[in-house]
Amino acid sequence: MPIYEFVCKDCRTTFETLCFSQRDLEETRCPRCGSRNVGKLLSTFSSRMGFGSTGGFSGGFGSGGSCGGGSGFGFG
């Protein structure tokens, strides 16, 4: 059950919502103005875990690069 962050493109309110399905994502409304004109935001989790501005991973879990291929997280 992922929690998604959204921004309303009409009133600029940011909010989070729990989505159980694709239909929930499609029917997301701004809690402030009720608009469906919303966009998903990039999770702040990635910036806290060491993802750099170039899109590559610079955290302490391995050296997988931007799309894997290394030994990070025990894959490959």
Distance bins in CASP14 RR format, pairs under 12 A and 6 or more apart:
PFRMAT RR
TARGET T0000
AUTHOR 0000-0000-0000
RMODE 2
METHOD distances of the structure
MODEL  1
1 17 0 0 0 0 0 1 0 0 0 0 0
1 18 1 0 1 0 0 0 0 0 0 0 0
1 19 1 0 0 1 0 0 0 0 0 0 0
1 20 1 0 0 1 0 0 0 0 0 0 0
1 21 0 0 0 0 1 0 0 0 0 0 0
1 24 0 0 0 0 1 0 0 0 0 0 0
2 16 0 0 0 0 0 1 0 0 0 0 0
2 17 0 0 0 0 1 0 0 0 0 0 0
2 18 1 0 0 1 0 0 0 0 0 0 0
2 19 1 0 0 1 0 0 0 0 0 0 0
2 20 0 0 0 0 1 0 0 0 0 0 0
2 21 0 0 0 0 0 1 0 0 0 0 0
2 22 0 0 0 0 0 1 0 0 0 0 0
2 24 0 0 0 0 0 1 0 0 0 0 0
2 25 0 0 0 0 1 0 0 0 0 0 0
2 40 0 0 0 0 0 1 0 0 0 0 0
2 43 0 0 0 0 1 0 0 0 0 0 0
2 45 0 0 0 0 0 1 0 0 0 0 0
3 15 0 0 0 0 0 1 0 0 0 0 0
3 16 1 0 1 0 0 0 0 0 0 0 0
3 17 1 0 0 1 0 0 0 0 0 0 0
3 18 1 0 1 0 0 0 0 0 0 0 0
3 19 1 0 0 1 0 0 0 0 0 0 0
3 20 0 0 0 0 0 1 0 0 0 0 0
3 24 0 0 0 0 0 1 0 0 0 0 0
3 25 0 0 0 0 0 1 0 0 0 0 0
3 28 0 0 0 0 0 1 0 0 0 0 0
3 40 0 0 0 0 0 1 0 0 0 0 0
3 41 0 0 0 0 0 1 0 0 0 0 0
3 43 0 0 0 0 1 0 0 0 0 0 0
3 44 0 0 0 0 0 1 0 0 0 0 0
3 45 0 0 0 0 0 1 0 0 0 0 0
4 14 0 0 0 0 0 1 0 0 0 0 0
4 15 0 0 0 0 1 0 0 0 0 0 0
4 16 1 0 0 1 0 0 0 0 0 0 0
4 17 1 0 1 0 0 0 0 0 0 0 0
4 18 0 0 0 0 1 0 0 0 0 0 0
4 19 1 0 1 0 0 0 0 0 0 0 0
4 20 0 0 0 0 0 1 0 0 0 0 0
4 21 0 0 0 0 0 1 0 0 0 0 0
4 22 0 0 0 0 0 1 0 0 0 0 0
4 24 0 0 0 0 1 0 0 0 0 0 0
4 25 1 0 0 1 0 0 0 0 0 0 0
4 26 0 0 0 0 0 1 0 0 0 0 0
4 28 1 0 0 1 0 0 0 0 0 0 0
4 38 0 0 0 0 1 0 0 0 0 0 0
4 39 0 0 0 0 1 0 0 0 0 0 0
4 40 1 0 1 0 0 0 0 0 0 0 0
4 41 0 0 0 0 1 0 0 0 0 0 0
4 42 0 0 0 0 0 1 0 0 0 0 0
4 43 0 0 0 0 1 0 0 0 0 0 0
4 45 0 0 0 0 0 1 0 0 0 0 0
5 13 0 0 0 0 0 1 0 0 0 0 0
5 14 1 0 0 1 0 0 0 0 0 0 0
5 15 1 0 0 1 0 0 0 0 0 0 0
5 16 1 0 1 0 0 0 0 0 0 0 0
5 17 0 0 0 0 1 0 0 0 0 0 0
5 18 0 0 0 0 0 1 0 0 0 0 0
5 19 0 0 0 0 0 1 0 0 0 0 0
5 28 0 0 0 0 0 1 0 0 0 0 0
5 38 0 0 0 0 0 1 0 0 0 0 0
5 39 0 0 0 0 1 0 0 0 0 0 0
5 40 1 0 0 1 0 0 0 0 0 0 0
5 41 1 0 1 0 0 0 0 0 0 0 0
5 42 0 0 0 0 1 0 0 0 0 0 0
5 43 1 0 0 1 0 0 0 0 0 0 0
5 44 1 0 0 1 0 0 0 0 0 0 0
5 45 0 0 0 0 1 0 0 0 0 0 0
5 46 0 0 0 0 0 1 0 0 0 0 0
6 12 0 0 0 0 0 1 0 0 0 0 0
6 13 0 0 0 0 1 0 0 0 0 0 0
6 14 1 0 0 1 0 0 0 0 0 0 0
6 15 1 0 1 0 0 0 0 0 0 0 0
6 16 1 0 0 1 0 0 0 0 0 0 0
6 17 1 0 0 1 0 0 0 0 0 0 0
6 18 0 0 0 0 0 1 0 0 0 0 0
6 19 0 0 0 0 1 0 0 0 0 0 0
6 24 0 0 0 0 0 1 0 0 0 0 0
6 25 0 0 0 0 1 0 0 0 0 0 0
6 27 0 0 0 0 0 1 0 0 0 0 0
6 28 1 0 0 1 0 0 0 0 0 0 0
6 29 0 0 0 0 1 0 0 0 0 0 0
6 30 1 0 0 1 0 0 0 0 0 0 0
6 31 0 0 0 0 1 0 0 0 0 0 0
6 32 0 0 0 0 0 1 0 0 0 0 0
6 34 0 0 0 0 0 1 0 0 0 0 0
6 35 0 0 0 0 0 1 0 0 0 0 0
6 36 0 0 0 0 0 1 0 0 0 0 0
6 37 0 0 0 0 0 1 0 0 0 0 0
6 38 1 0 1 0 0 0 0 0 0 0 0
6 39 1 0 1 0 0 0 0 0 0 0 0
6 40 1 0 1 0 0 0 0 0 0 0 0
6 41 1 0 0 1 0 0 0 0 0 0 0
6 42 0 0 0 0 0 1 0 0 0 0 0
6 43 0 0 0 0 0 1 0 0 0 0 0
7 13 1 0 0 1 0 0 0 0 0 0 0
7 14 1 0 1 0 0 0 0 0 0 0 0
7 15 0 0 0 0 1 0 0 0 0 0 0
7 16 0 0 0 0 0 1 0 0 0 0 0
7 17 0 0 0 0 0 1 0 0 0 0 0
7 28 0 0 0 0 0 1 0 0 0 0 0
7 30 0 0 0 0 1 0 0 0 0 0 0
7 32 0 0 0 0 0 1 0 0 0 0 0
7 35 0 0 0 0 0 1 0 0 0 0 0
7 37 0 0 0 0 1 0 0 0 0 0 0
7 38 1 0 0 1 0 0 0 0 0 0 0
7 39 1 0 1 0 0 0 0 0 0 0 0
7 40 0 0 0 0 1 0 0 0 0 0 0
7 41 1 0 1 0 0 0 0 0 0 0 0
7 42 0 0 0 0 0 1 0 0 0 0 0
8 14 1 0 0 1 0 0 0 0 0 0 0
8 15 1 0 0 1 0 0 0 0 0 0 0
8 17 0 0 0 0 0 1 0 0 0 0 0
8 28 0 0 0 0 1 0 0 0 0 0 0
8 29 0 0 0 0 1 0 0 0 0 0 0
8 30 1 1 0 0 0 0 0 0 0 0 0
8 31 0 0 0 0 1 0 0 0 0 0 0
8 32 1 0 0 1 0 0 0 0 0 0 0
8 33 1 0 0 1 0 0 0 0 0 0 0
8 34 1 0 0 1 0 0 0 0 0 0 0
8 35 1 0 1 0 0 0 0 0 0 0 0
8 36 0 0 0 0 1 0 0 0 0 0 0
8 37 1 0 0 1 0 0 0 0 0 0 0
8 38 1 0 1 0 0 0 0 0 0 0 0
8 39 0 0 0 0 1 0 0 0 0 0 0
8 40 0 0 0 0 0 1 0 0 0 0 0
8 41 0 0 0 0 0 1 0 0 0 0 0
9 28 0 0 0 0 0 1 0 0 0 0 0
9 30 0 0 0 0 1 0 0 0 0 0 0
9 33 0 0 0 0 0 1 0 0 0 0 0
9 34 0 0 0 0 0 1 0 0 0 0 0
9 35 1 0 0 1 0 0 0 0 0 0 0
9 36 0 0 0 0 1 0 0 0 0 0 0
9 37 1 0 1 0 0 0 0 0 0 0 0
9 38 1 0 0 1 0 0 0 0 0 0 0
9 39 1 0 0 1 0 0 0 0 0 0 0
9 40 0 0 0 0 0 1 0 0 0 0 0
9 41 0 0 0 0 0 1 0 0 0 0 0
10 29 0 0 0 0 0 1 0 0 0 0 0
10 30 1 0 0 1 0 0 0 0 0 0 0
10 32 0 0 0 0 1 0 0 0 0 0 0
10 33 1 0 1 0 0 0 0 0 0 0 0
10 34 0 0 0 0 1 0 0 0 0 0 0
10 35 1 0 1 0 0 0 0 0 0 0 0
10 36 0 0 0 0 1 0 0 0 0 0 0
10 37 1 0 1 0 0 0 0 0 0 0 0
10 38 0 0 0 0 1 0 0 0 0 0 0
10 39 0 0 0 0 0 1 0 0 0 0 0
11 29 0 0 0 0 0 1 0 0 0 0 0
11 30 1 0 0 1 0 0 0 0 0 0 0
11 31 0 0 0 0 0 1 0 0 0 0 0
11 32 1 0 1 0 0 0 0 0 0 0 0
11 33 1 0 1 0 0 0 0 0 0 0 0
11 34 0 0 0 0 1 0 0 0 0 0 0
11 35 1 0 0 1 0 0 0 0 0 0 0
11 37 0 0 0 0 1 0 0 0 0 0 0
11 38 0 0 0 0 0 1 0 0 0 0 0
12 30 0 0 0 0 1 0 0 0 0 0 0
12 32 0 0 0 0 1 0 0 0 0 0 0
12 33 0 0 0 0 1 0 0 0 0 0 0
12 35 0 0 0 0 0 1 0 0 0 0 0
12 37 0 0 0 0 0 1 0 0 0 0 0
12 38 0 0 0 0 0 1 0 0 0 0 0
12 39 0 0 0 0 0 1 0 0 0 0 0
12 41 0 0 0 0 0 1 0 0 0 0 0
13 29 0 0 0 0 0 1 0 0 0 0 0
13 30 1 0 1 0 0 0 0 0 0 0 0
13 31 1 0 0 1 0 0 0 0 0 0 0
13 32 1 0 1 0 0 0 0 0 0 0 0
13 33 1 0 0 1 0 0 0 0 0 0 0
13 34 0 0 0 0 1 0 0 0 0 0 0
13 35 0 0 0 0 1 0 0 0 0 0 0
13 37 0 0 0 0 0 1 0 0 0 0 0
13 38 0 0 0 0 1 0 0 0 0 0 0
13 39 0 0 0 0 0 1 0 0 0 0 0
13 41 0 0 0 0 0 1 0 0 0 0 0
14 30 0 0 0 0 1 0 0 0 0 0 0
14 31 0 0 0 0 0 1 0 0 0 0 0
14 32 0 0 0 0 1 0 0 0 0 0 0
14 38 0 0 0 0 1 0 0 0 0 0 0
14 39 0 0 0 0 0 1 0 0 0 0 0
14 40 0 0 0 0 0 1 0 0 0 0 0
14 41 1 0 0 1 0 0 0 0 0 0 0
14 42 0 0 0 0 0 1 0 0 0 0 0
14 44 0 0 0 0 0 1 0 0 0 0 0
15 28 0 0 0 0 1 0 0 0 0 0 0
15 29 0 0 0 0 1 0 0 0 0 0 0
15 30 1 0 0 1 0 0 0 0 0 0 0
15 31 1 0 1 0 0 0 0 0 0 0 0
15 32 1 0 0 1 0 0 0 0 0 0 0
15 33 0 0 0 0 0 1 0 0 0 0 0
15 34 0 0 0 0 0 1 0 0 0 0 0
15 35 0 0 0 0 0 1 0 0 0 0 0
15 38 0 0 0 0 1 0 0 0 0 0 0
15 39 0 0 0 0 0 1 0 0 0 0 0
15 40 0 0 0 0 0 1 0 0 0 0 0
15 41 0 0 0 0 1 0 0 0 0 0 0
16 28 0 0 0 0 0 1 0 0 0 0 0
16 30 0 0 0 0 0 1 0 0 0 0 0
16 31 0 0 0 0 1 0 0 0 0 0 0
16 38 0 0 0 0 0 1 0 0 0 0 0
16 40 0 0 0 0 0 1 0 0 0 0 0
16 41 0 0 0 0 1 0 0 0 0 0 0
16 43 0 0 0 0 0 1 0 0 0 0 0
16 44 0 0 0 0 0 1 0 0 0 0 0
17 24 1 0 0 1 0 0 0 0 0 0 0
17 25 0 0 0 0 1 0 0 0 0 0 0
17 26 0 0 0 0 0 1 0 0 0 0 0
17 27 0 0 0 0 0 1 0 0 0 0 0
17 28 1 0 1 0 0 0 0 0 0 0 0
17 29 0 0 0 0 1 0 0 0 0 0 0
17 30 0 0 0 0 1 0 0 0 0 0 0
17 31 0 0 0 0 1 0 0 0 0 0 0
17 38 0 0 0 0 1 0 0 0 0 0 0
17 39 0 0 0 0 0 1 0 0 0 0 0
17 40 0 0 0 0 0 1 0 0 0 0 0
17 41 0 0 0 0 0 1 0 0 0 0 0
18 24 1 0 0 1 0 0 0 0 0 0 0
18 25 0 0 0 0 0 1 0 0 0 0 0
18 28 0 0 0 0 0 1 0 0 0 0 0
19 25 1 0 1 0 0 0 0 0 0 0 0
19 26 0 0 0 0 1 0 0 0 0 0 0
19 27 0 0 0 0 1 0 0 0 0 0 0
19 28 1 0 0 1 0 0 0 0 0 0 0
19 38 0 0 0 0 0 1 0 0 0 0 0
19 40 0 0 0 0 1 0 0 0 0 0 0
20 27 0 0 0 0 0 1 0 0 0 0 0
20 28 0 0 0 0 0 1 0 0 0 0 0
21 27 0 0 0 0 1 0 0 0 0 0 0
21 28 0 0 0 0 0 1 0 0 0 0 0
22 28 0 0 0 0 0 1 0 0 0 0 0
25 36 0 0 0 0 0 1 0 0 0 0 0
25 38 0 0 0 0 1 0 0 0 0 0 0
25 39 0 0 0 0 1 0 0 0 0 0 0
25 40 1 0 0 1 0 0 0 0 0 0 0
26 36 0 0 0 0 1 0 0 0 0 0 0
26 38 0 0 0 0 0 1 0 0 0 0 0
26 39 0 0 0 0 0 1 0 0 0 0 0
26 40 0 0 0 0 0 1 0 0 0 0 0
27 34 0 0 0 0 0 1 0 0 0 0 0
27 36 1 0 0 1 0 0 0 0 0 0 0
27 38 0 0 0 0 0 1 0 0 0 0 0
28 34 0 0 0 0 1 0 0 0 0 0 0
28 35 0 0 0 0 1 0 0 0 0 0 0
28 36 1 0 0 1 0 0 0 0 0 0 0
28 37 0 0 0 0 0 1 0 0 0 0 0
28 38 1 0 1 0 0 0 0 0 0 0 0
28 39 0 0 0 0 1 0 0 0 0 0 0
28 40 0 0 0 0 1 0 0 0 0 0 0
29 35 1 0 0 1 0 0 0 0 0 0 0
29 36 1 0 1 0 0 0 0 0 0 0 0
29 37 0 0 0 0 1 0 0 0 0 0 0
29 38 1 0 0 1 0 0 0 0 0 0 0
29 39 0 0 0 0 0 1 0 0 0 0 0
30 36 1 0 0 1 0 0 0 0 0 0 0
30 37 1 0 0 1 0 0 0 0 0 0 0
30 38 1 0 1 0 0 0 0 0 0 0 0
30 39 0 0 0 0 1 0 0 0 0 0 0
31 38 0 0 0 0 0 1 0 0 0 0 0
32 38 0 0 0 0 0 1 0 0 0 0 0
41 47 0 0 0 0 0 1 0 0 0 0 0
42 48 0 0 0 0 0 1 0 0 0 0 0
42 51 0 0 0 0 1 0 0 0 0 0 0
42 53 0 0 0 0 0 1 0 0 0 0 0
42 55 0 0 0 0 0 1 0 0 0 0 0
43 49 0 0 0 0 1 0 0 0 0 0 0
43 51 0 0 0 0 0 1 0 0 0 0 0
44 50 0 0 0 0 0 1 0 0 0 0 0
44 51 0 0 0 0 0 1 0 0 0 0 0
45 51 0 0 0 0 1 0 0 0 0 0 0
46 52 0 0 0 0 1 0 0 0 0 0 0
46 53 0 0 0 0 0 1 0 0 0 0 0
46 55 0 0 0 0 1 0 0 0 0 0 0
46 56 0 0 0 0 0 1 0 0 0 0 0
46 57 0 0 0 0 1 0 0 0 0 0 0
46 58 0 0 0 0 0 1 0 0 0 0 0
46 59 0 0 0 0 0 1 0 0 0 0 0
46 66 0 0 0 0 0 1 0 0 0 0 0
47 53 0 0 0 0 1 0 0 0 0 0 0
47 55 0 0 0 0 0 1 0 0 0 0 0
47 57 0 0 0 0 0 1 0 0 0 0 0
47 58 0 0 0 0 0 1 0 0 0 0 0
47 59 0 0 0 0 0 1 0 0 0 0 0
48 59 0 0 0 0 0 1 0 0 0 0 0
49 56 0 0 0 0 0 1 0 0 0 0 0
49 57 0 0 0 0 1 0 0 0 0 0 0
49 58 0 0 0 0 1 0 0 0 0 0 0
49 59 1 0 0 1 0 0 0 0 0 0 0
49 60 0 0 0 0 1 0 0 0 0 0 0
49 61 0 0 0 0 1 0 0 0 0 0 0
49 62 0 0 0 0 0 1 0 0 0 0 0
49 73 0 0 0 0 0 1 0 0 0 0 0
50 56 0 0 0 0 1 0 0 0 0 0 0
50 57 1 0 0 1 0 0 0 0 0 0 0
50 58 1 0 1 0 0 0 0 0 0 0 0
50 59 1 0 1 0 0 0 0 0 0 0 0
50 60 1 0 0 1 0 0 0 0 0 0 0
50 61 0 0 0 0 1 0 0 0 0 0 0
50 62 0 0 0 0 0 1 0 0 0 0 0
51 57 1 0 1 0 0 0 0 0 0 0 0
51 58 1 0 0 1 0 0 0 0 0 0 0
51 59 1 0 0 1 0 0 0 0 0 0 0
51 60 0 0 0 0 0 1 0 0 0 0 0
51 61 0 0 0 0 0 1 0 0 0 0 0
51 64 0 0 0 0 0 1 0 0 0 0 0
51 65 0 0 0 0 0 1 0 0 0 0 0
51 66 0 0 0 0 1 0 0 0 0 0 0
52 58 1 0 1 0 0 0 0 0 0 0 0
52 59 0 0 0 0 1 0 0 0 0 0 0
52 65 0 0 0 0 0 1 0 0 0 0 0
52 66 0 0 0 0 1 0 0 0 0 0 0
53 66 0 0 0 0 0 1 0 0 0 0 0
54 65 0 0 0 0 1 0 0 0 0 0 0
54 66 1 0 0 1 0 0 0 0 0 0 0
55 64 0 0 0 0 0 1 0 0 0 0 0
55 65 0 0 0 0 1 0 0 0 0 0 0
55 66 1 0 1 0 0 0 0 0 0 0 0
55 67 0 0 0 0 1 0 0 0 0 0 0
55 68 0 0 0 0 0 1 0 0 0 0 0
56 62 0 0 0 0 0 1 0 0 0 0 0
56 63 0 0 0 0 0 1 0 0 0 0 0
56 64 0 0 0 0 1 0 0 0 0 0 0
56 65 1 0 1 0 0 0 0 0 0 0 0
56 66 1 1 0 0 0 0 0 0 0 0 0
56 67 0 0 0 0 1 0 0 0 0 0 0
56 68 0 0 0 0 1 0 0 0 0 0 0
56 69 0 0 0 0 0 1 0 0 0 0 0
56 70 0 0 0 0 0 1 0 0 0 0 0
57 63 1 0 0 1 0 0 0 0 0 0 0
57 64 1 0 1 0 0 0 0 0 0 0 0
57 65 1 0 1 0 0 0 0 0 0 0 0
57 66 1 0 0 1 0 0 0 0 0 0 0
57 67 0 0 0 0 1 0 0 0 0 0 0
57 68 0 0 0 0 1 0 0 0 0 0 0
57 69 0 0 0 0 0 1 0 0 0 0 0
57 70 0 0 0 0 1 0 0 0 0 0 0
57 72 0 0 0 0 1 0 0 0 0 0 0
57 73 0 0 0 0 1 0 0 0 0 0 0
58 64 0 0 0 0 0 1 0 0 0 0 0
58 65 0 0 0 0 1 0 0 0 0 0 0
58 66 0 0 0 0 0 1 0 0 0 0 0
59 65 0 0 0 0 0 1 0 0 0 0 0
59 72 0 0 0 0 1 0 0 0 0 0 0
59 73 0 0 0 0 0 1 0 0 0 0 0
60 71 0 0 0 0 0 1 0 0 0 0 0
60 72 0 0 0 0 1 0 0 0 0 0 0
60 73 0 0 0 0 0 1 0 0 0 0 0
61 68 0 0 0 0 0 1 0 0 0 0 0
61 70 0 0 0 0 0 1 0 0 0 0 0
61 71 0 0 0 0 1 0 0 0 0 0 0
61 72 1 0 1 0 0 0 0 0 0 0 0
61 73 1 0 1 0 0 0 0 0 0 0 0
61 74 0 0 0 0 1 0 0 0 0 0 0
61 75 0 0 0 0 0 1 0 0 0 0 0
62 68 0 0 0 0 1 0 0 0 0 0 0
62 69 0 0 0 0 0 1 0 0 0 0 0
62 70 1 0 0 1 0 0 0 0 0 0 0
62 71 1 0 0 1 0 0 0 0 0 0 0
62 72 1 1 0 0 0 0 0 0 0 0 0
62 73 1 0 0 1 0 0 0 0 0 0 0
62 74 0 0 0 0 1 0 0 0 0 0 0
62 75 0 0 0 0 0 1 0 0 0 0 0
62 76 0 0 0 0 0 1 0 0 0 0 0
63 69 0 0 0 0 1 0 0 0 0 0 0
63 70 1 0 1 0 0 0 0 0 0 0 0
63 71 1 0 0 1 0 0 0 0 0 0 0
63 72 1 0 0 1 0 0 0 0 0 0 0
63 73 0 0 0 0 0 1 0 0 0 0 0
63 74 0 0 0 0 0 1 0 0 0 0 0
63 75 0 0 0 0 0 1 0 0 0 0 0
63 76 0 0 0 0 0 1 0 0 0 0 0
64 70 1 1 0 0 0 0 0 0 0 0 0
64 71 1 0 0 1 0 0 0 0 0 0 0
64 72 1 0 1 0 0 0 0 0 0 0 0
64 73 0 0 0 0 1 0 0 0 0 0 0
64 74 0 0 0 0 1 0 0 0 0 0 0
64 75 0 0 0 0 1 0 0 0 0 0 0
64 76 0 0 0 0 1 0 0 0 0 0 0
65 71 0 0 0 0 0 1 0 0 0 0 0
65 72 0 0 0 0 1 0 0 0 0 0 0
65 73 0 0 0 0 0 1 0 0 0 0 0
65 75 0 0 0 0 0 1 0 0 0 0 0
67 75 0 0 0 0 0 1 0 0 0 0 0
68 74 0 0 0 0 0 1 0 0 0 0 0
68 75 1 0 0 1 0 0 0 0 0 0 0
68 76 0 0 0 0 1 0 0 0 0 0 0
69 75 1 0 0 1 0 0 0 0 0 0 0
69 76 1 0 0 1 0 0 0 0 0 0 0
70 76 1 0 0 1 0 0 0 0 0 0 0
END
